Amino acid sequence: MKYNGLGVGLGVVVGPVRRMFTAVPEPTDTVSTLSTEEETARARDALEQVAGELEARAQRAGGDAADVLTAQAMMARDPDVWEDIEAQLAQKKTAEWAVAQAFRTFVAMLQSLGGTQAERASDLVDVSRRTVAAIMGVSAGDVPDSDEPFVLVAEDLSPADTAVLDLTRVLALVTSGGSPTAHTAILARAKGLVAVVSAAGVQDIPEDEMVVVDAAEGTIECSPSEERVAEVRARMNEVDDDDAREPGRMSDGTAVPLLANVGSVENVQNAVAKGAEGVGLLRTEFMFLEETEAPTVEEQIARYSEILEALEGRKAVARTLDAGADKPLAFLPLGKEENPALGVRGIRTVRDHEPLMRDQLTALAAAAAAVPSDLWVMAPMVADATEAEWFATMAREAGVARVGVMIEVPSSAIVADQIFGVVDFVSIGTNDLTQYTLAADRQNGAVASYQDAWHPSVLRLIGMVGDAATASGKPLSVCGEAASDPLLAVVLVGLGVTSLSMVPNALKEVRATLLRYSMEEARMLAQVALATTDAGNARGAVKAALPRPPR
């Protein structure tokens, strides 16, 4: 028996299944036998307990996971949610009912907004579940304990559980729900954990069943043969070769720099340790999203300088503030939008608040001048050459040496030749490009199967940008999740991409896979993919056309 889902991360593992399907009882709408004061205390104590537990897990997890869990703890203490809870309690409802109802209201509101806000809704559901369980004195669902390594199978796993998984015990994560771009999947990828999500039917796999989980294929294979088990275990036992962390290149010597996506100094240190040649995407939102006031130029200079110092002269590509209606800023009220994914976000936000952009560009240029570095700066969500020229002019006036933009919407891919005429480089964000090309919200699990950069329509747009890059003689990078897929990385290079930026844990396999193929072979495989009709066909056709196996 084989189940199919969406792969997250890289690699393949084999091990016995341990199941996690504990459901918290649904509160009933009954009149409380306790006083309002007693129910209020039950609710408040439970919320504080959950917030404290999430903060403790954040400290244990560190890195990006800490940011996700800290944000969840803030949700448990949100005064607006508490106001709704008090309104329910005033009607003599139980604490568990009041909490569930209040969170349900906010979850529905966030889901209606779409985009990143919908992603936050799933985190809010987890906070509600944990709080209700604490009030009722039941388990919120724990990762099973085991003396031997195992494959964890669940309906879904919260970010709080994913962030603190014991990687000496959990070989892989398999869920029947979720999507590759939800927080849980992102944390699994950052931890280097093999995972397959949105795999319908996996809850039927019996406890202790031996399975092979292949993230690259997106499959869960039950009861594998002895030969298959031996093959997979041999791959699992491969040891990292530090000497192999050389610059990325093809078999014919064509250089393909391999960079990392980061959002903090700690991320940079981890990326360099794993062989990154630099940073291809520095998410500068860490300076803004949790602030009640815009950071000063001096504060920004200090933080950017720390990152540049950690890179020790390696290349760094900073993305300017990517915020908007779906990623709100406390100090910059933007108002509610019916469809924030298609609204004021990215460069559109800062065009309406130009001083914010000028301060950031000034700080980035000053940090690059103060620390010996190779800093490039790009703007997100650029729609056309007019926007690209507006940003390039402002960035150069601020003293930025290398100015670029991100291509994340089909319009900019179509006019990429014009965009290359006004900037020094371009980087493709394949996550959003795929979302907008296929009209599939990247946070909506119901359309998760469309969120696949292997789709020929996405690859054709990338090919158009690649042709424009080649004609201009300027660099073209990919910094979306597609760069983390080793075989797709080969196709991207064949389409004209000159560097790849990814999560640090993907560097090893991408480097090894590129080294097996020449530029001529990469171009041939790209043409094979372009000629297919959907993502599955593209992936299958390229595998069938490989001159030699990827491993």
C-alpha positions as CSV (number, residue, x, y, z in Angstrom):
1,M,0.0,0.0,0.0
2,K,1.3,3.5,-0.9
3,Y,-0.1,6.8,0.2
4,N,0.6,10.1,-1.7
5,G,0.9,13.5,-0.2
6,L,3.0,16.7,-0.6
7,G,6.7,16.3,0.4
8,V,8.4,18.8,2.7
9,G,12.2,18.7,3.1
10,L,14.5,16.2,1.5
11,G,15.5,12.6,1.9
12,V,14.0,9.3,2.7
13,V,13.6,7.3,5.9
14,V,12.3,4.0,7.1
15,G,10.8,3.1,10.5
16,P,7.8,2.0,12.5
17,V,4.7,4.1,12.8
18,R,3.7,5.8,16.0
19,R,0.3,7.5,15.9
20,M,-0.9,10.8,17.4
21,F,-4.7,11.3,17.0
22,T,-5.7,12.6,20.4
23,A,-8.8,14.9,20.1
24,V,-9.8,17.5,22.7
25,P,-13.5,17.1,23.6
26,E,-15.8,19.7,22.1
27,P,-17.2,22.0,24.9
28,T,-21.0,22.0,25.2
29,D,-23.2,25.1,25.4
30,T,-24.5,24.7,29.0
31,V,-25.2,27.1,31.8
32,S,-22.3,27.1,34.3
33,T,-23.0,25.9,37.9
34,L,-20.0,28.1,39.0
35,S,-20.0,31.8,39.6
36,T,-18.9,34.2,36.9
37,E,-15.8,35.0,39.0
38,E,-14.9,31.3,39.3
39,E,-15.3,30.7,35.5
40,T,-13.3,33.9,34.8
41,A,-10.4,32.6,37.0
42,R,-10.5,29.2,35.2
43,A,-10.2,30.8,31.8
44,R,-7.6,33.3,32.8
45,D,-5.4,30.7,34.6
46,A,-5.6,28.3,31.6
47,L,-4.7,31.0,29.1
48,E,-1.7,32.0,31.2
49,Q,-0.7,28.4,31.6
50,V,-0.7,27.9,27.8
51,A,1.1,31.2,27.2
52,G,3.8,30.1,29.6
53,E,4.2,26.7,28.1
54,L,4.5,28.2,24.6
55,E,7.2,30.7,25.8
56,A,9.1,27.8,27.4
57,R,9.0,25.8,24.2
58,A,10.1,29.0,22.3
59,Q,13.2,29.2,24.5
60,R,14.0,25.5,23.9
61,A,13.5,25.7,20.2
62,G,15.3,29.0,19.3
63,G,15.6,30.4,15.8
64,D,12.6,30.9,13.6
65,A,10.6,28.4,15.7
66,A,10.9,30.7,18.7
67,D,9.4,33.5,16.7
68,V,6.3,31.4,15.8
69,L,5.8,30.1,19.4
70,T,6.3,33.5,20.9
71,A,3.6,34.9,18.5
72,Q,1.3,32.1,19.7
73,A,1.9,33.0,23.3
74,M,0.9,36.6,22.5
75,M,-2.3,35.2,21.0
76,A,-3.1,33.6,24.3
77,R,-2.8,37.0,26.0
78,D,-4.6,39.0,23.3
79,P,-6.8,41.6,25.0
80,D,-9.4,41.5,22.1
81,V,-9.8,37.7,22.5
82,W,-10.1,38.2,26.3
83,E,-12.8,40.8,25.8
84,D,-14.9,38.3,23.8
85,I,-14.3,35.6,26.5
86,E,-15.6,37.9,29.2
87,A,-18.7,38.6,27.1
88,Q,-19.4,34.9,27.0
89,L,-18.7,34.4,30.7
90,A,-21.1,37.3,31.5
91,Q,-23.9,35.1,29.9
92,K,-23.1,32.4,32.5
93,K,-21.2,30.2,30.0
94,T,-18.5,27.8,31.1
95,A,-14.9,28.8,30.7
96,E,-14.2,26.1,28.1
97,W,-17.2,27.2,26.0
98,A,-16.3,30.9,26.3
99,V,-12.7,30.3,25.3
100,A,-13.7,28.0,22.3
101,Q,-16.3,30.5,21.1
102,A,-14.1,33.6,21.4
103,F,-11.2,31.9,19.5
104,R,-13.6,30.5,16.9
105,T,-14.8,34.1,16.1
106,F,-11.2,35.3,15.6
107,V,-10.3,32.2,13.6
108,A,-13.1,32.8,11.2
109,M,-12.1,36.5,10.8
110,L,-8.5,35.6,9.9
111,Q,-9.5,32.8,7.5
112,S,-11.7,35.3,5.7
113,L,-8.7,37.5,5.1
114,G,-6.6,34.8,3.3
115,G,-2.9,35.0,2.8
116,T,-0.6,35.1,5.8
117,Q,-3.5,35.9,8.1
118,A,-5.1,32.6,7.2
119,E,-1.9,30.9,8.2
120,R,-2.1,32.6,11.6
121,A,-5.6,31.2,12.0
122,S,-4.3,27.7,12.3
123,D,-1.9,28.8,15.0
124,L,-4.9,30.4,16.8
125,V,-6.8,27.1,16.6
126,D,-3.9,25.4,18.3
127,V,-3.9,28.0,21.2
128,S,-7.7,27.5,21.6
129,R,-7.3,23.7,21.7
130,R,-4.5,23.8,24.3
131,T,-6.5,26.3,26.5
132,V,-9.7,24.2,26.4
133,A,-7.7,21.1,27.2
134,A,-6.1,22.9,30.2
135,I,-9.5,24.0,31.5
136,M,-11.0,20.6,31.1
137,G,-8.0,18.8,32.6
138,V,-7.4,16.6,29.6
139,S,-4.4,16.0,27.3
140,A,-4.0,18.4,24.3
141,G,-2.3,15.5,22.5
142,D,1.3,14.6,23.1
143,V,3.9,13.2,20.8
144,P,4.2,9.5,21.7
145,D,7.2,8.3,23.6
146,S,9.3,5.5,22.2
147,D,12.6,3.8,22.9
148,E,13.3,3.4,19.2
149,P,13.2,6.0,16.4
150,F,9.8,6.2,14.7
151,V,7.7,7.8,12.0
152,L,5.1,10.2,13.6
153,V,1.7,10.0,11.9
154,A,-0.9,12.5,12.8
155,E,-3.9,14.4,11.5
156,D,-1.8,17.5,11.8
157,L,0.9,18.7,14.2
158,S,1.0,22.1,15.8
159,P,4.0,24.4,15.5
160,A,4.4,24.1,19.2
161,D,4.9,20.3,18.9
162,T,6.9,20.4,15.7
163,A,9.4,22.9,17.1
164,V,10.5,20.7,20.0
165,L,10.4,17.3,18.3
166,D,13.3,15.1,19.4
167,L,15.1,14.4,16.2
168,T,17.0,11.5,17.7
169,R,13.6,9.7,18.0
170,V,11.3,11.2,15.2
171,L,12.6,10.1,11.8
172,A,9.8,11.7,9.8
173,L,6.5,13.4,10.1
174,V,3.4,12.3,8.1
175,T,0.1,14.2,8.4
176,S,-3.3,13.8,6.7
177,G,-3.9,17.5,6.8
178,G,-1.7,20.6,6.5
179,S,0.0,22.2,3.6
180,P,3.7,22.7,2.6
181,T,3.6,26.4,3.4
182,A,1.9,26.3,6.8
183,H,4.0,27.1,9.9
184,T,4.3,23.4,10.8
185,A,5.7,22.4,7.5
186,I,8.1,25.4,7.5
187,L,9.4,24.4,10.9
188,A,9.8,20.8,9.8
189,R,11.8,22.0,6.8
190,A,14.0,24.2,8.9
191,K,14.8,21.3,11.3
192,G,15.8,19.1,8.3
193,L,12.9,16.7,9.1
194,V,11.6,14.5,6.4
195,A,7.9,15.1,6.1
196,V,4.9,14.4,3.9
197,V,1.7,16.5,4.5
198,S,-1.8,16.4,3.1
199,A,-1.6,12.6,2.7
200,A,-5.2,11.4,2.7
201,G,-5.8,8.1,4.5
202,V,-2.6,7.8,6.5
203,Q,-4.6,7.7,9.7
204,D,-5.5,4.1,8.7
205,I,-1.9,3.0,8.9
206,P,-1.6,0.6,11.9
207,E,0.6,1.3,14.9
208,D,4.1,-0.3,14.4
209,E,3.6,-0.7,10.7
210,M,7.0,-0.4,8.9
211,V,6.9,2.4,6.4
212,V,9.3,4.2,4.0
213,V,8.7,8.0,3.9
214,D,10.1,9.7,0.8
215,A,9.8,13.5,0.9
216,A,11.1,13.9,-2.6
217,E,8.4,11.6,-4.0
218,G,5.8,12.7,-1.5
219,T,5.0,9.0,-0.7
220,I,4.5,6.8,2.3
221,E,5.2,3.1,1.4
222,C,3.8,0.5,3.8
223,S,5.4,-2.9,4.4
224,P,8.5,-2.4,2.2
225,S,10.6,-5.4,1.2
226,E,13.8,-6.3,3.0
227,E,15.8,-5.0,0.0
228,R,14.0,-1.7,0.1
229,V,14.6,-1.3,3.8
230,A,18.3,-2.0,3.4
231,E,18.5,0.5,0.6
232,V,16.8,3.3,2.6
233,R,18.8,2.5,5.7
234,A,22.1,2.8,3.7
235,R,21.0,6.3,2.6
236,M,20.1,7.3,6.1
237,N,23.5,6.2,7.4
238,E,25.4,8.4,5.0
239,V,27.7,10.8,6.8
240,D,28.0,14.4,5.9
241,D,31.4,15.1,4.2
242,D,32.6,18.5,5.3
243,D,35.2,18.5,2.5
244,A,32.3,18.4,0.0
245,R,31.1,21.8,1.0
246,E,32.6,23.4,-2.0
247,P,31.0,26.1,-4.2
248,G,28.0,24.9,-6.1
249,R,28.7,23.9,-9.7
250,M,27.5,21.6,-12.5
251,S,29.5,18.6,-13.7
252,D,31.1,20.7,-16.5
253,G,32.4,23.3,-14.0
254,T,29.6,25.9,-14.5
255,A,29.3,27.8,-11.2
256,V,25.9,27.9,-9.5
257,P,26.4,29.7,-6.2
258,L,24.3,28.1,-3.4
259,L,23.0,30.6,-0.8
260,A,20.6,30.5,2.2
261,N,17.4,32.2,3.2
262,V,17.7,33.7,6.7
263,G,16.0,36.1,9.1
264,S,18.4,36.5,12.0
265,V,22.1,36.3,13.0
266,E,21.6,32.8,14.3
267,N,20.2,31.7,10.9
268,V,23.3,33.1,9.3
269,Q,25.7,31.2,11.5
270,N,23.7,28.0,10.9
271,A,23.7,28.6,7.1
272,V,27.5,29.2,7.0
273,A,28.1,26.1,9.1
274,K,26.1,24.1,6.5
275,G,28.1,25.4,3.6
276,A,26.1,28.4,2.3
277,E,28.2,30.6,0.1
278,G,26.2,33.6,1.4
279,V,22.7,34.8,1.9
280,G,20.3,35.0,-1.1
281,L,17.3,36.2,1.0
282,L,17.7,38.2,4.1
283,R,14.1,38.8,5.4
284,T,14.3,42.2,7.1
285,E,10.8,41.9,8.6
286,F,12.4,40.8,11.9
287,M,13.1,44.5,12.4
288,F,9.5,45.6,12.0
289,L,6.7,43.1,12.5
290,E,6.6,43.0,16.3
291,E,7.4,46.7,16.9
292,T,5.0,49.3,18.1
293,E,7.1,52.1,16.6
294,A,9.2,52.1,13.4
295,P,12.8,51.3,14.2
296,T,15.2,54.2,13.8
297,V,17.9,54.3,11.2
298,E,20.5,53.8,13.9
299,E,18.7,50.7,15.3
300,Q,18.5,49.2,11.8
301,I,22.2,49.9,11.1
302,A,23.2,48.0,14.3
303,R,21.1,45.0,13.4
304,Y,22.1,44.8,9.8
305,S,25.8,45.2,10.8
306,E,25.6,42.1,13.0
307,I,24.4,40.0,10.1
308,L,27.0,41.3,7.7
309,E,29.7,40.7,10.3
310,A,28.6,37.1,10.7
311,L,28.9,36.6,7.0
312,E,32.5,37.7,7.0
313,G,32.5,39.2,3.5
314,R,30.2,36.7,1.9
315,K,27.4,37.9,-0.4
316,A,24.1,39.1,1.3
317,V,20.9,39.9,-0.6
318,A,18.5,41.9,1.6
319,R,14.8,42.1,0.8
320,T,13.3,45.4,1.9
321,L,10.3,45.3,4.2
322,D,7.7,42.9,2.9
323,A,4.5,43.9,4.8
324,G,1.0,45.0,4.1
325,A,-2.6,44.1,4.9
326,D,-1.8,40.4,5.3
327,K,1.3,41.1,7.4
328,P,0.2,44.1,9.5
329,L,2.5,46.6,11.2
330,A,1.4,47.9,14.6
331,F,2.9,51.3,13.9
332,L,1.4,51.6,10.4
333,P,-2.3,51.0,10.3
334,L,-3.3,50.0,6.8
335,G,-6.9,49.1,7.3
336,K,-8.8,45.9,6.4
337,E,-8.9,44.6,2.9
338,E,-11.3,42.1,1.4
339,N,-8.5,40.3,-0.4
340,P,-5.1,41.3,1.1
341,A,-3.2,38.8,-1.1
342,L,-4.2,41.0,-4.0
343,G,-4.0,44.3,-2.2
344,V,-1.5,46.7,-0.7
345,R,1.6,44.6,0.2
346,G,5.3,44.5,-0.5
347,I,6.5,47.5,-2.5
348,R,3.0,48.9,-2.6
349,T,3.1,49.5,1.1
350,V,6.2,51.5,1.1
351,R,5.3,53.5,-2.0
352,D,2.4,54.8,0.2
353,H,4.8,55.4,3.1
354,E,8.0,56.5,1.4
355,P,10.0,57.7,4.5
356,L,9.9,54.2,5.8
357,M,11.6,52.9,2.7
358,R,14.1,55.7,2.6
359,D,15.1,55.1,6.2
360,Q,15.6,51.3,5.5
361,L,17.7,51.9,2.4
362,T,19.8,54.5,4.2
363,A,20.4,52.0,7.1
364,L,21.3,49.1,4.7
365,A,23.8,51.3,2.8
366,A,25.3,52.6,6.0
367,A,25.7,49.1,7.4
368,A,27.4,48.0,4.1
369,A,29.8,50.9,4.4
370,A,30.6,50.2,8.0
371,V,31.2,46.4,7.6
372,P,33.4,45.0,4.8
373,S,30.7,43.2,2.8
374,D,29.0,42.4,-0.5
375,L,25.5,43.7,0.1
376,W,22.8,43.6,-2.6
377,V,19.3,45.0,-1.9
378,M,16.0,44.0,-3.6
379,A,12.3,45.0,-3.3
380,P,9.4,42.5,-3.1
381,M,6.2,42.2,-5.1
382,V,7.3,44.4,-8.0
383,A,4.6,44.4,-10.7
384,D,6.4,46.1,-13.7
385,A,9.4,48.1,-14.9
386,T,7.9,51.4,-13.6
387,E,7.9,50.1,-10.0
388,A,11.3,48.6,-10.5
389,E,12.7,51.9,-11.8
390,W,11.1,53.9,-8.9
391,F,12.8,51.6,-6.3
392,A,16.2,51.5,-8.2
393,T,16.4,55.2,-8.3
394,M,15.6,55.6,-4.6
395,A,18.0,52.8,-3.6
396,R,20.9,54.3,-5.6
397,E,20.3,57.7,-4.2
398,A,20.6,56.1,-0.7
399,G,24.0,54.6,-1.7
400,V,23.1,51.0,-2.3
401,A,25.6,49.5,-4.7
402,R,23.7,46.6,-6.2
403,V,19.9,47.1,-6.7
404,G,17.4,44.4,-7.7
405,V,13.8,43.4,-7.5
406,M,11.8,40.2,-6.8
407,I,9.6,38.7,-9.5
408,E,6.6,37.1,-7.7
409,V,3.7,38.0,-9.9
410,P,3.1,36.9,-13.5
411,S,3.1,40.5,-14.8
412,S,6.7,41.1,-13.8
413,A,7.8,37.8,-15.4
414,I,6.1,38.8,-18.7
415,V,8.0,42.1,-18.8
416,A,11.2,40.8,-17.3
417,D,13.2,42.2,-20.2
418,Q,12.1,45.7,-19.3
419,I,12.8,45.2,-15.6
420,F,16.4,44.0,-16.3
421,G,16.9,47.2,-18.2
422,V,16.6,49.3,-15.0
423,V,18.0,47.0,-12.2
424,D,21.3,45.1,-11.6
425,F,19.8,41.7,-10.8
426,V,16.5,39.8,-10.2
427,S,15.4,37.1,-7.8
428,I,12.3,34.9,-8.3
429,G,10.1,34.1,-5.3
430,T,8.6,30.9,-6.5
431,N,6.1,30.5,-3.6
432,D,4.1,33.6,-4.5
433,L,4.7,33.2,-8.3
434,T,3.1,29.8,-8.1
435,Q,0.3,31.1,-5.9
436,Y,-0.6,33.9,-8.3
437,T,-0.1,31.9,-11.5
438,L,-2.4,29.1,-10.4
439,A,-4.8,31.2,-8.4
440,A,-4.2,29.0,-5.4
441,D,-3.9,30.6,-1.9
442,R,-0.7,29.1,-0.5
443,Q,-2.2,29.0,3.0
444,N,-5.4,27.1,1.9
445,G,-5.0,23.3,2.3
446,A,-7.9,22.7,0.0
447,V,-5.9,23.9,-3.0
448,A,-2.5,22.8,-1.7
449,S,-2.0,20.4,-4.7
450,Y,-1.8,23.5,-6.9
451,Q,1.0,25.0,-4.9
452,D,3.7,23.2,-6.9
453,A,6.4,25.1,-8.8
454,W,6.9,22.1,-11.1
455,H,3.8,23.2,-13.0
456,P,4.7,24.0,-16.6
457,S,2.9,27.4,-16.4
458,V,5.2,28.5,-13.6
459,L,8.3,27.0,-15.3
460,R,7.4,28.8,-18.5
461,L,7.3,32.2,-16.7
462,I,10.6,31.4,-15.0
463,G,12.0,30.5,-18.5
464,M,10.9,33.9,-19.8
465,V,12.8,35.6,-16.9
466,G,15.7,33.3,-17.6
467,D,15.8,34.4,-21.3
468,A,15.7,38.1,-20.2
469,A,18.5,37.5,-17.7
470,T,20.7,35.8,-20.4
471,A,20.1,38.5,-22.9
472,S,21.0,41.2,-20.4
473,G,24.0,39.4,-19.0
474,K,22.7,40.0,-15.4
475,P,22.3,37.6,-12.5
476,L,19.1,35.7,-11.8
477,S,18.4,33.9,-8.6
478,V,15.6,31.8,-7.2
479,C,14.9,32.2,-3.4
480,G,11.6,30.4,-3.1
481,E,11.0,26.8,-1.9
482,A,11.6,25.5,-5.4
483,A,15.3,26.0,-4.9
484,S,15.3,23.4,-2.1
485,D,14.1,20.6,-4.5
486,P,17.3,19.1,-5.8
487,L,15.9,17.9,-9.2
488,L,13.9,21.1,-9.7
489,A,17.1,23.0,-9.0
490,V,18.7,21.4,-12.0
491,V,15.7,22.4,-14.2
492,L,15.8,26.0,-12.8
493,V,19.5,26.3,-13.8
494,G,18.5,24.9,-17.2
495,L,16.0,27.7,-17.5
496,G,18.6,30.4,-17.0
497,V,18.8,30.8,-13.2
498,T,22.4,31.6,-12.1
499,S,22.2,31.1,-8.3
500,L,19.9,29.4,-5.8
501,S,18.9,30.3,-2.3
502,M,17.3,27.9,0.1
503,V,16.8,26.7,3.6
504,P,20.3,25.6,4.9
505,N,19.3,22.0,5.4
506,A,18.7,21.7,1.7
507,L,22.2,22.8,0.6
508,K,23.9,19.3,0.8
509,E,21.5,17.5,-1.5
510,V,21.1,20.3,-4.0
511,R,24.9,20.7,-4.2
512,A,25.3,17.0,-4.8
513,T,22.6,16.8,-7.4
514,L,23.8,19.7,-9.4
515,L,27.2,18.2,-9.6
516,R,25.9,15.1,-11.4
517,Y,24.6,17.1,-14.5
518,S,26.1,19.4,-17.1
519,M,24.6,22.7,-18.2
520,E,23.7,21.0,-21.5
521,E,21.8,18.3,-19.7
522,A,20.1,20.8,-17.4
523,R,18.8,22.7,-20.5
524,M,17.6,19.4,-22.0
525,L,15.7,18.5,-18.8
526,A,14.2,22.0,-18.6
527,Q,12.7,21.6,-22.1
528,V,11.3,18.2,-21.1
529,A,9.5,19.8,-18.2
530,L,8.2,22.7,-20.3
531,A,6.6,20.3,-22.7
532,T,4.3,18.6,-20.1
533,T,0.8,19.4,-19.0
534,D,0.9,19.6,-15.2
535,A,3.2,19.4,-12.2
536,G,3.0,15.7,-11.7
537,N,3.8,15.0,-15.4
538,A,6.6,17.5,-15.4
539,R,8.3,15.8,-12.4
540,G,7.8,12.4,-13.8
541,A,9.0,13.3,-17.3
542,V,12.2,14.8,-16.0
543,K,12.9,11.8,-13.8
544,A,12.4,9.5,-16.8
545,A,14.7,11.6,-19.0
546,L,17.6,11.8,-16.5
547,P,20.9,10.8,-18.1
548,R,21.7,9.1,-14.7
549,P,20.0,8.7,-11.4
550,P,20.1,11.7,-9.0
551,R,21.9,9.7,-6.4
